[in-house]
Amino acid sequence: MTQRFTNRVAVVTGAGGGIGEAYARALHAEGASVVIAELNKEAGAAVAADLGERALFVHTDVGDLGNCEAMAAAATEAFGGIDHLVNNAAIFGDMEGVGITTADPAYVETFMRVNVLGATYCTRAVVPSMRERGGGSIVNQSSTAAWMSLSGFYGVAKAALNSVTVCLAQELGSQHIRVNAIAPGPTDTPAMQKQVPAEFHDMLVQSLAIKRMGTPGDHTGPVLFLLSDEAAWITGHVLAVDGGQIPRI
């Protein structure tokens, strides 16, 4: 197997399960030391324990800047610094099915703090280490919901994250830090199963150019590419990995 991340350190938020766990495992398999930055203590600790050497669980609430800074400090203490960040953590599987005009304001504040500001907080926390190490790369987890008039504040949050990605790419490019995003389409995870009832799966699949649900493994290759030196001249890009769900010219 290609070892693109030997002697590199990667932080993956929300890596206690689903797509985030797949990212962490793929990075680890290619030689990276991996920080499992996860709010769910049991799930995060289990992934880190299963990976074993070169894996560290750090209990992390991405919606709290101080907590993100503590996570970055723990990663630096354990592995010497940070080279890569995947901002995957988000409220999705347990999000409330409410509209923009009906959602409770307190819920909206929490939702947007985690789903949008969480990526900025984690980025702020790791940038000093990346700068000291001569640069780095970041991938934000967006969604095809960013281009769809569905899902209430989820789509709004992902559209905002796309804008954050472009702005960070411009801000950090001179520091040799690249920032891109991946926008997954319908992906078969426990979180998606909770949000989309089984009776709608066939209809959803038929709306795709490639007639099947995505899997976490469909996203690991694109994310590792964007993090790696193979994408050294790519920044500010949002890559849809969606089976052709959202045609864009």
VEXDREN-2710 file (C-alpha; in Angstrom, 1 decimal):
% VEXDREN-2710
k/r/px/py/pz
1/MET/0.0/0.0/0.0
2/THR/1.2/3.5/-0.8
3/GLN/2.3/5.3/2.4
4/ARG/1.6/9.0/1.6
5/PHE/1.4/10.0/5.3
6/THR/4.4/8.4/6.9
7/ASN/5.7/10.7/9.7
8/ARG/2.6/12.9/9.3
9/VAL/0.0/13.7/12.0
10/ALA/-3.6/14.0/11.1
11/VAL/-6.6/15.1/13.2
12/VAL/-10.0/13.8/12.3
13/THR/-13.0/15.2/14.1
14/GLY/-16.1/13.1/14.6
15/ALA/-14.0/10.0/13.9
16/GLY/-15.9/7.7/16.4
17/GLY/-18.0/6.2/13.6
18/GLY/-19.4/6.5/10.1
19/ILE/-17.4/8.4/7.4
20/GLY/-15.1/10.1/10.0
21/GLU/-14.0/6.7/11.3
22/ALA/-13.3/5.6/7.7
23/TYR/-11.1/8.7/7.2
24/ALA/-9.1/8.0/10.4
25/ARG/-8.6/4.3/9.5
26/ALA/-7.5/5.2/5.9
27/LEU/-5.0/7.8/7.1
28/HIS/-3.6/5.4/9.7
29/ALA/-3.3/2.7/7.1
30/GLU/-1.1/5.0/5.0
31/GLY/1.3/5.7/7.8
32/ALA/-0.2/8.7/9.7
33/SER/-0.4/9.2/13.4
34/VAL/-4.1/9.9/13.9
35/VAL/-5.9/11.9/16.5
36/ILE/-9.5/10.8/17.0
37/ALA/-11.2/14.1/18.0
38/GLU/-14.6/12.9/19.1
39/LEU/-17.4/14.0/21.4
40/ASN/-18.6/10.5/22.1
41/LYS/-16.0/9.2/24.6
42/GLU/-16.9/5.5/24.3
43/ALA/-16.9/5.5/20.5
44/GLY/-13.8/7.6/20.1
45/ALA/-11.8/5.6/22.6
46/ALA/-12.9/2.3/20.9
47/VAL/-11.6/3.5/17.5
48/ALA/-8.3/4.6/18.9
49/ALA/-7.8/1.4/20.8
50/ASP/-8.6/-0.7/17.8
51/LEU/-6.0/1.3/15.7
52/GLY/-3.5/0.9/18.4
53/GLU/0.0/2.4/17.9
54/ARG/0.0/5.9/16.4
55/ALA/-3.6/6.6/17.4
56/LEU/-4.9/8.9/20.1
57/PHE/-8.4/9.7/21.3
58/VAL/-9.0/13.2/22.5
59/HIS/-12.5/14.1/23.9
60/THR/-13.4/17.1/21.7
61/ASP/-16.4/19.4/21.5
62/VAL/-15.8/21.3/18.2
63/GLY/-18.3/23.9/19.2
64/ASP/-16.0/25.2/21.9
65/LEU/-12.8/27.0/20.8
66/GLY/-11.0/26.4/24.1
67/ASN/-11.8/22.7/23.8
68/CYS/-10.4/22.6/20.2
69/GLU/-7.2/24.4/21.4
70/ALA/-6.8/21.8/24.1
71/MET/-7.2/19.0/21.5
72/ALA/-4.5/20.6/19.3
73/ALA/-2.2/20.8/22.4
74/ALA/-2.8/17.2/23.2
75/ALA/-2.1/16.1/19.6
76/THR/1.2/18.2/19.6
77/GLU/2.3/16.8/22.9
78/ALA/1.7/13.2/21.8
79/PHE/3.0/13.3/18.2
80/GLY/5.1/16.5/17.9
81/GLY/2.7/18.6/15.8
82/ILE/-0.1/18.6/13.3
83/ASP/0.1/18.3/9.5
84/HIS/-3.5/17.5/8.4
85/LEU/-7.0/18.2/9.6
86/VAL/-10.3/16.7/8.5
87/ASN/-13.3/18.8/9.9
88/ASN/-15.8/16.0/9.8
89/ALA/-17.7/16.5/13.0
90/ALA/-21.3/17.7/12.7
91/ILE/-24.8/17.4/14.0
92/PHE/-26.5/15.2/11.4
93/GLY/-27.9/11.8/12.5
94/ASP/-29.7/13.3/15.5
95/MET/-30.6/16.6/13.9
96/GLU/-34.2/17.8/14.4
97/GLY/-36.5/17.8/11.4
98/VAL/-37.5/21.4/11.6
99/GLY/-37.7/24.2/9.2
100/ILE/-35.9/27.5/9.1
101/THR/-39.0/29.4/10.3
102/THR/-40.0/26.9/13.0
103/ALA/-36.7/25.8/14.6
104/ASP/-36.0/26.8/18.2
105/PRO/-33.4/29.6/18.3
106/ALA/-31.3/28.0/21.0
107/TYR/-31.2/24.8/18.9
108/VAL/-30.2/26.8/15.8
109/GLU/-27.3/28.5/17.7
110/THR/-26.0/25.2/18.8
111/PHE/-26.4/23.6/15.4
112/MET/-24.6/26.4/13.5
113/ARG/-21.9/26.6/16.2
114/VAL/-21.0/22.9/15.7
115/ASN/-21.7/22.6/12.0
116/VAL/-20.1/25.8/10.8
117/LEU/-18.0/27.4/13.5
118/GLY/-16.6/24.0/14.6
119/ALA/-14.6/23.9/11.4
120/THR/-13.2/27.4/12.0
121/TYR/-12.4/26.7/15.7
122/CYS/-10.5/23.5/14.9
123/THR/-8.7/25.2/12.0
124/ARG/-7.7/28.1/14.3
125/ALA/-6.4/25.6/16.8
126/VAL/-4.2/23.6/14.4
127/VAL/-2.8/26.4/12.2
128/PRO/0.0/27.4/14.6
129/SER/1.4/23.9/14.5
130/MET/1.0/23.6/10.8
131/ARG/2.8/26.9/10.3
132/GLU/5.7/25.7/12.5
133/ARG/6.0/22.5/10.4
134/GLY/6.1/24.5/7.1
135/GLY/2.5/24.0/6.0
136/GLY/-0.3/21.5/6.0
137/SER/-3.7/20.6/4.5
138/ILE/-7.3/20.7/5.7
139/VAL/-10.4/19.1/4.3
140/ASN/-13.9/20.2/5.4
141/GLN/-16.8/17.8/5.3
142/SER/-19.5/19.6/3.3
143/SER/-22.6/17.9/1.7
144/THR/-24.6/18.0/-1.5
145/ALA/-27.3/19.5/0.7
146/ALA/-25.4/22.8/0.2
147/TRP/-26.8/23.0/-3.3
148/MET/-30.3/21.7/-2.5
149/SER/-33.3/23.6/-1.1
150/LEU/-33.8/20.8/1.5
151/SER/-32.9/19.9/5.1
152/GLY/-33.5/23.3/6.6
153/PHE/-30.5/24.6/8.5
154/TYR/-28.3/21.6/7.5
155/GLY/-28.2/22.9/3.9
156/VAL/-27.6/26.4/5.1
157/ALA/-24.7/25.2/7.3
158/LYS/-23.1/23.3/4.5
159/ALA/-23.4/26.2/2.1
160/ALA/-21.7/28.4/4.7
161/LEU/-19.0/25.8/5.2
162/ASN/-18.3/25.9/1.4
163/SER/-17.8/29.7/1.7
164/VAL/-15.6/29.2/4.8
165/THR/-13.5/26.7/2.8
166/VAL/-12.8/29.3/0.0
167/CYS/-12.1/32.1/2.5
168/LEU/-9.7/30.0/4.5
169/ALA/-7.9/28.8/1.4
170/GLN/-7.2/32.5/0.5
171/GLU/-6.3/33.4/4.1
172/LEU/-3.9/30.5/4.7
173/GLY/-2.4/29.9/1.2
174/SER/0.6/32.1/1.8
175/GLN/1.4/30.0/4.9
176/HIS/1.5/26.9/2.7
177/ILE/-1.7/25.6/4.2
178/ARG/-4.3/24.3/1.7
179/VAL/-8.0/24.1/2.4
180/ASN/-10.5/22.1/0.4
181/ALA/-13.8/20.4/1.0
182/ILE/-15.6/17.2/0.0
183/ALA/-19.4/17.1/-0.5
184/PRO/-20.7/13.6/0.0
185/GLY/-23.9/12.6/-1.5
186/PRO/-26.3/9.9/0.0
187/THR/-24.0/7.6/1.9
188/ASP/-25.1/4.4/3.7
189/THR/-24.2/5.2/7.4
190/PRO/-26.1/4.8/10.6
191/ALA/-26.6/8.6/10.7
192/MET/-28.2/8.6/7.2
193/GLN/-30.4/5.6/8.1
194/LYS/-31.8/7.7/11.0
195/GLN/-32.5/10.7/8.7
196/VAL/-33.9/8.9/5.6
197/PRO/-36.5/6.2/6.2
198/ALA/-35.9/2.9/4.4
199/GLU/-38.9/3.3/2.2
200/PHE/-37.3/6.3/0.5
201/HIS/-33.9/4.6/-0.3
202/ASP/-34.9/3.2/-3.7
203/MET/-36.3/6.5/-4.8
204/LEU/-33.1/8.2/-3.7
205/VAL/-30.9/5.8/-5.5
206/GLN/-32.9/6.2/-8.7
207/SER/-32.2/9.9/-8.6
208/LEU/-28.4/9.2/-8.9
209/ALA/-26.5/8.8/-12.1
210/ILE/-24.7/5.8/-10.4
211/LYS/-27.5/3.7/-9.1
212/ARG/-26.3/2.9/-5.6
213/MET/-25.8/4.5/-2.3
214/GLY/-22.4/5.7/-1.5
215/THR/-20.3/4.0/1.2
216/PRO/-17.7/5.6/3.6
217/GLY/-15.0/4.0/1.4
218/ASP/-16.2/6.0/-1.6
219/HIS/-15.0/9.1/0.3
220/THR/-11.7/8.1/1.7
221/GLY/-9.8/8.1/-1.6
222/PRO/-10.9/11.7/-2.5
223/VAL/-10.1/13.0/1.0
224/LEU/-6.7/11.4/1.2
225/PHE/-5.9/12.8/-2.3
226/LEU/-6.9/16.3/-1.2
227/LEU/-4.8/16.0/2.0
228/SER/-1.8/14.6/0.2
229/ASP/1.1/16.2/-1.7
230/GLU/-0.5/14.9/-4.9
231/ALA/-3.0/17.8/-4.5
232/ALA/-0.2/20.3/-3.8
233/TRP/-1.7/23.0/-6.2
234/ILE/-5.3/22.5/-5.3
235/THR/-7.0/24.7/-2.7
236/GLY/-10.4/26.4/-2.2
237/HIS/-12.1/23.5/-4.1
238/VAL/-15.3/21.7/-3.1
239/LEU/-15.3/18.2/-4.5
240/ALA/-18.7/16.5/-4.9
241/VAL/-18.5/12.8/-4.3
242/ASP/-22.1/12.0/-4.9
243/GLY/-22.8/9.4/-7.6
244/GLY/-23.9/12.2/-9.9
245/GLN/-26.6/13.5/-7.6
246/ILE/-25.9/17.2/-8.3
247/PRO/-24.9/17.9/-11.9
248/ARG/-22.8/21.1/-12.1
249/ILE/-21.2/22.8/-15.1
END
